[in-house]
């Protein structure tokens, strides 16, 4: 009995991948950034969301 997030063909879907230590993902649109400050800038400009949280 196995519980895994991989699909029936044994391959892991890219959506199932965890982000790396150097990857930041916008929780509003799932866009990826390599630097935290770029993510904060994106949140402010694209989503008018609070930054520094």
C-alpha contacts under 8 A as a table, 3 or more apart, distances in Angstrom:
res1	aa1	res2	aa2	distance
5	X	12	X	7.02
5	X	16	X	6.82
6	X	9	X	7.84
6	X	10	X	5.82
6	X	11	X	5.69
6	X	12	X	4.40
6	X	13	X	6.51
6	X	16	X	7.66
7	X	10	X	5.56
7	X	11	X	5.89
7	X	12	X	6.17
7	X	13	X	6.95
8	X	11	X	7.58
12	X	16	X	6.49
12	X	17	X	7.49
13	X	16	X	5.28
13	X	17	X	7.04
14	X	17	X	5.33
19	X	22	X	7.88
19	X	23	X	5.78
19	X	24	X	7.33
19	X	25	X	7.85
20	X	23	X	5.26
22	X	34	X	5.79
22	X	35	X	7.15
23	X	32	X	6.63
23	X	33	X	5.82
23	X	34	X	4.91
23	X	35	X	7.06
24	X	32	X	5.67
24	X	33	X	5.01
24	X	34	X	6.06
24	X	35	X	6.67
24	X	36	X	6.21
24	X	39	X	6.78
25	X	30	X	5.51
25	X	31	X	5.64
25	X	32	X	4.49
25	X	33	X	6.18
25	X	39	X	7.33
26	X	29	X	5.73
26	X	30	X	4.82
26	X	31	X	5.38
26	X	32	X	6.48
26	X	33	X	8.00
26	X	39	X	6.61
26	X	43	X	7.31
27	X	30	X	5.58
28	X	47	X	7.84
32	X	39	X	7.90
33	X	36	X	7.13
33	X	38	X	6.49
33	X	39	X	5.97
34	X	38	X	7.59
35	X	38	X	5.39
35	X	39	X	6.67
36	X	39	X	5.10
36	X	40	X	6.35
37	X	40	X	4.98
37	X	41	X	6.17
38	X	41	X	5.07
38	X	42	X	6.12
39	X	42	X	5.00
39	X	43	X	6.15
40	X	43	X	5.14
40	X	44	X	6.32
40	X	51	X	5.45
40	X	52	X	6.92
41	X	44	X	5.25
41	X	45	X	6.18
41	X	51	X	7.76
42	X	45	X	5.25
42	X	46	X	5.64
42	X	47	X	7.49
43	X	46	X	5.61
43	X	47	X	5.22
43	X	48	X	6.31
43	X	49	X	5.37
43	X	50	X	7.19
43	X	51	X	6.87
44	X	47	X	5.85
44	X	48	X	4.60
44	X	49	X	5.14
44	X	50	X	6.44
44	X	51	X	6.51
45	X	48	X	5.74
45	X	49	X	7.97
50	X	53	X	7.12
